[in-house]
Amino acid sequence: MTAAADAMASMADRLEGIVEELTDMAIDALRRAGSGDPDSAETGEALAMERRILRARRAVERAVVALATAGREPLDDGA
């Protein structure tokens, strides 16, 4: 593996840890939403936060895939 491929694989590994943290944050937000009055503003805020966290997690997951596969695919030089 090249140094660049090693660096990308290392970054992918670190980002996988961030995915796990974001998952934990989303679960915590859902717990907060489930523990209160379903019609309260706090519940709505917790659900909105959970949705934002999940969007961020999906974006990080896409980055992990892009970095993990970058060393296995030939680069497209646009030609």
N, C-alpha and C positions, 0 to 999 in steps of 0.2 A: 504494500500500500504506500502511496505517496504521502508526503507530509501534509499536503492539503486534504487528502482523503482522511487521514488520521485526525486532523483538526475538526473536520466536519463530523466524523463519527463521535468524537469527544463532545462536541456541541450537542449532537442529537441525544447523547446520554444525559447531559445536564438538562436539556429541555424535557426529557421524559420525567425527570424529577419534578419539574415545574408542573407538568400535566397532573401528576399525583397530588401536588399541593392544591392545584385548582379544583380537582375533584373533591378533595376534603373540604375546601371552602364552599363548594356548591352544596354538599351534603349538609354542612352547618347552616347554610341559608335556608335549606328546605326544612331542617329541624325547627329553626326559628319561626318559619311560616306555619308549620304544623302545630306549634305549641300555643298559638294565640287564637284570638277570635278571627274566623275566616274572613269577616267583612272589615277588619280593621286596616288602617293605613299602614301599620307596621308589617302586617302580613303581606300586603301588596308590595311594599318596598323590599321585603325579603325575597319574594318571588321574582321581582324585577332584577334584583341583584343576582339571583341564581341564574337567570337567563343570560345576563351579561357575562357572568363567569363561564358559563357553558360555551358561549360564543368565543371567548378568549381561549378556552381550552381546545376547542376545535381548531382554531388558528394555530396554536402551538403544535397540535398534533400534525397539521399539514406541514409545518416547518420540520418536524422530526422526520416525516416521510421524505421530504425533499432532500434533507441532509443525508439521511441514511441511504437513499438510492443514488445520490450524486456520484459516488465513487464507483458505482456499478454500471452506469449508463454512459455512452459516449456523449460528449458535449455537442450541442447543436450550434454550429458556427454561423447559422443563419443563411448558409448557401443553399 
